[in-house]
């Protein structure tokens, strides 16, 4: 089988594609023939050794897979060869095969194609967990989303609107803001050309916003916290802009607001039962068409490095997916 490998910390250009032996399932494992693998900004950090999880070399990037079960171990009863599935593997997904355990796989719902199945899980799970569980977002509240046209940001826009919030989407270009409008944003702010605080004051009548969803960090964090309404919740999702910001804690005091961490990967380990329940809800939503993930581009396996480079240089809107061609 072919696999994209990271053999040393480095940029996307350092990834290589190699032929490896086909995988064999252990007694409690499943081998999945991968059709599609979603990639996200954490993959960019992981291959550079900048993420909180550092896999052993060599490894493949990508954690969200969809494909066909090719073989199962002797103890497996939940799946059989030929089943269409989605989920995550024990090994990285940018490869023609992965090994998975049954608790990390789900049957592919009828009518959902492999590309969409591989492209919604992490983004929507992160955003749903953030808004509902960590942010306690309520109907009628105002939600501001930074980096709103990216994968998790656009999911937050769509889910926030579905949950009854007034959504203010913030992004760096008019093209990205138009995408946010299509996914339900009530108001938009270009934070590259305008003043974020002034724009929020104008849109909220000086009240501020109730929940801020921030996967960006860096220079946007301080002005964003200053946009909080009394009793607001600032959701720390990631640092796609690069630097990890230092937020003056007197702002939390003056605003009576909460600064809340969000890490979907941490939840899957700390409370897998809760994480599975969240994912089951989202799977039902995508199967029914209630949420419609935006897959903006697909890349062949050989161009996985290009996919990650586009993520790193902020060229991506929504989600991008690597397809194996199998």
C-alpha positions in Angstrom: 0.0 0.0 0.0 1.0 3.6 -0.5 1.3 5.9 2.5 2.3 9.5 3.1 5.0 9.5 5.8 6.5 12.1 8.1 10.0 10.9 9.0 11.3 14.0 10.7 9.8 17.3 12.0 9.5 19.7 9.2 7.2 21.6 6.7 4.7 20.0 4.4 7.4 19.7 1.7 9.3 17.2 3.8 6.6 14.6 3.6 7.3 11.5 1.4 5.1 8.9 -0.3 6.3 5.3 0.0 5.1 1.8 -0.7 4.6 -0.2 2.5 3.5 -3.8 3.2 -0.3 -4.2 3.4 -1.6 -4.1 6.9 -2.9 -7.1 8.9 -5.6 -6.9 11.6 -4.9 -8.1 15.1 -7.6 -10.1 17.0 -9.3 -6.8 18.1 -8.6 -4.7 15.1 -10.1 -3.7 11.8 -8.2 -2.9 8.6 -9.9 -0.2 6.5 -9.2 0.5 2.8 -9.2 4.3 2.9 -11.2 6.2 0.3 -10.8 9.7 1.8 -9.0 11.4 4.7 -9.8 14.8 6.1 -6.8 17.0 7.1 -6.8 20.0 9.4 -4.6 22.6 10.9 -3.4 20.3 13.8 -1.9 18.1 11.1 0.3 21.1 10.0 1.4 21.5 13.6 2.0 17.8 14.2 4.4 17.3 11.3 6.4 20.2 12.6 6.6 18.9 16.1 4.5 21.8 17.4 1.4 20.0 18.5 0.7 18.7 22.0 0.7 15.1 20.7 4.0 14.0 19.1 3.7 10.6 17.3 6.7 8.3 16.9 8.4 8.4 13.5 7.5 7.5 10.9 3.8 8.4 10.9 1.1 9.5 8.5 -0.9 12.7 9.0 -4.7 12.7 9.0 -7.1 11.5 11.7 -10.5 11.4 9.9 -11.0 8.5 7.5 -13.8 7.0 5.4 -13.5 3.8 3.5 -14.4 0.1 3.2 -13.5 -2.6 5.7 -11.0 -4.9 4.1 -10.4 -7.4 6.9 -11.3 -7.9 10.6 -9.6 -9.6 13.5 -10.9 -12.9 15.0 -12.7 -11.1 17.9 -14.5 -8.5 15.8 -18.3 -8.9 15.4 -19.4 -5.3 14.9 -18.0 -5.0 11.3 -17.3 -7.3 8.4 -15.3 -7.0 5.1 -17.2 -4.8 2.7 -18.8 -2.5 5.3 -18.6 1.2 4.5 -17.3 3.1 7.6 -16.0 6.4 8.9 -14.0 7.3 12.0 -10.4 7.5 13.0 -7.5 4.9 12.8 -4.8 3.9 15.2 -2.5 4.8 12.3 -2.6 8.1 10.2 -5.2 8.3 7.5 -3.2 9.7 4.6 -2.5 6.2 3.4 -4.3 3.5 1.4 -5.0 1.4 4.5 -5.3 2.1 8.2 -5.7 -0.1 11.3 -8.6 0.9 13.6 -10.5 -0.4 16.6 -14.3 -0.9 16.4 -15.0 1.7 19.1 -13.5 4.4 16.8 -15.5 3.4 13.7 -19.1 4.1 12.6 -21.2 2.7 9.8 -21.4 5.2 6.9 -25.0 6.5 6.7 -26.8 5.9 3.4 -26.5 8.9 1.1 -23.3 10.3 2.7 -20.3 10.0 0.4 -16.8 9.2 1.5 -15.5 12.7 1.0 -18.1 14.3 3.2 -17.8 11.5 5.8 -14.0 12.2 6.0 -14.5 15.9 6.2 -16.9 16.8 8.9 -16.1 14.9 12.1 -13.3 16.8 13.8 -14.5 20.3 12.8 -18.1 19.8 13.8 -17.4 17.8 16.9 -14.9 20.5 18.1 -17.4 23.3 17.4 -20.5 21.5 18.8 -18.6 20.5 22.0 -17.3 24.1 22.2 -20.6 25.9 21.7 -22.9 23.6 23.6 -20.9 22.1 26.3 -18.1 24.6 27.0 -19.7 27.9 25.9 -23.3 27.1 27.0 -24.5 29.0 24.0 -28.2 29.9 24.3 -30.8 31.0 21.7 -30.9 34.7 21.4 -27.3 35.2 22.4 -24.6 36.8 20.2 -21.8 34.6 19.0 -18.6 36.0 17.4 -16.5 33.5 15.4 -12.9 34.4 14.5 -11.3 32.6 11.5 -14.9 32.0 10.5 -14.3 30.7 7.0 -11.9 27.9 8.1 -12.9 24.4 8.9 -13.8 24.7 12.6 -14.9 28.4 12.2 -17.4 27.7 9.4 -18.8 24.7 11.4 -19.2 27.1 14.4 -21.1 29.6 12.2 -23.4 26.9 10.9 -24.0 25.3 14.3 -24.3 28.6 16.1 -27.1 29.7 13.7 -28.8 26.3 14.1 -28.7 26.8 17.9 -30.5 30.1 17.6 -27.7 32.6 18.1 -27.0 35.8 16.3 -23.7 35.1 14.5 -21.0 37.6 13.8 -18.4 36.0 11.5 -14.9 37.5 11.3 -12.4 36.7 8.5 -9.6 38.3 6.5 -11.1 38.7 3.0 -14.4 39.6 1.4 -14.5 36.2 -0.4 -14.2 34.4 2.9 -16.9 36.6 4.5 -19.2 35.8 1.6 -18.8 32.1 2.3 -19.7 32.8 6.0 -22.9 34.6 4.8 -23.8 31.5 2.8 -23.5 29.4 5.9 -25.8 31.6 8.1 -23.7 34.5 9.4 -26.0 37.4 10.3 -23.2 40.0 10.3 -19.6 39.9 9.1 -16.4 41.8 10.0 -13.2 42.0 8.0 -10.6 42.2 10.8 -7.7 42.8 8.4 -9.2 46.1 7.0 -11.3 47.2 9.9 -11.1 47.7 13.7 -12.6 44.7 15.4 -13.6 46.4 18.6 -15.2 49.4 16.9 -17.1 47.1 14.5 -18.5 44.9 17.4 -19.5 48.0 19.4 -21.5 49.3 16.4 -23.1 45.9 15.7 -24.1 45.2 19.3 -24.9 48.7 20.5 -21.9 48.7 22.9 -23.3 45.6 24.6 -20.6 43.2 23.3 -20.9 39.5 22.5 -21.9 36.7 24.7 -19.7 33.9 23.3 -16.4 34.2 21.3 -15.1 31.2 19.4 -11.4 31.7 18.8 -9.4 29.1 16.8 -7.0 31.9 15.7 -5.2 33.4 18.7 -2.2 35.7 18.2 -3.0 39.5 17.8 -6.8 39.0 17.6 -7.2 37.6 21.1 -6.8 40.7 23.2 -9.2 42.9 21.2 -11.6 40.0 21.1 -11.8 39.6 24.9 -12.4 43.4 25.1 -15.5 42.8 22.9 -17.1 40.5 25.6 -20.4 41.3 27.1 -20.8 40.9 30.9 -20.8 37.2 31.8 -19.5 36.2 28.4 -17.6 33.1 27.5 -14.3 33.2 25.5 -13.6 29.8 23.9 -9.9 29.0 23.4 -10.0 26.6 20.4 -6.6 27.0 18.8 -3.8 29.2 17.5 -3.9 29.1 13.7 -2.4 32.6 13.4 0.8 31.3 15.1 1.6 32.9 18.4 -0.1 31.8 21.7 -1.5 35.1 23.1 -1.1 36.4 26.6 -4.5 37.7 27.8 -4.5 40.2 30.7 -6.5 38.5 33.4 -7.9 41.9 34.6 -10.1 41.8 31.5 -11.8 38.6 32.8 -12.4 40.4 36.1 -13.8 43.6 34.5 -16.0 41.7 32.1 -17.1 39.1 34.6 -16.4 36.6 31.8 -15.0 33.1 31.6 -12.0 32.0 29.5 -12.7 28.4 28.6 -10.4 25.8 27.0 -11.7 23.6 24.2 -9.9 20.4 23.1 -12.0 17.8 21.3 -9.0 15.3 21.3 -8.7 15.6 25.0 -12.5 14.9 25.5 -12.2 11.7 23.4 -9.6 10.4 25.9 -11.0 11.8 29.2 -14.7 11.0 28.5 -15.0 8.7 25.5 -18.7 7.9 26.3 -19.6 11.6 26.1 -17.5 12.1 23.0 -19.2 9.2 21.2 -22.6 10.7 22.1 -21.7 14.0 20.6 -20.4 12.3 17.5 -23.6 10.3 17.2 -25.7 13.4 17.3 -23.6 15.0 14.5 -23.7 11.9 12.4 -27.5 12.0 12.5 -27.5 15.7 11.5 -25.2 15.2 8.5 -27.2 12.1 7.4 -30.5 14.1 7.5 -29.0 17.1 5.8 -29.5 19.3 8.8 -25.8 20.3 8.6 -24.0 20.5 5.3 -20.2 20.4 5.5 -18.4 22.5 3.0 -15.6 20.5 1.3 -13.9 23.2 -0.7 -11.2 21.0 -2.4 -9.9 17.4 -2.7 -6.2 16.4 -3.2 -4.8 13.1 -4.4 -2.6 11.2 -1.9 0.6 12.3 -3.6 -0.4 16.0 -3.0 -1.0 15.7 0.7 1.9 18.1 1.3 0.2 20.7 -0.9 -3.0 20.2 1.1 -1.2 20.9 4.3 0.7 23.8 2.8 -2.6 25.4 1.7 -3.8 25.1 5.3 -0.7 26.6 6.7 -0.9 29.6 4.3 -4.6 30.2 5.1 -5.8 29.5 1.6 -8.4 27.0 2.7 -12.1 27.7 3.2 -14.2 25.0 5.0 -12.6 21.6 4.8 -10.2 19.9 2.5 -9.9 16.1 2.0 -7.2 13.8 0.6 -8.5 11.0 -1.6 -6.5 7.8 -2.3 -8.0 6.8 -5.6 -8.6 3.2 -4.4 
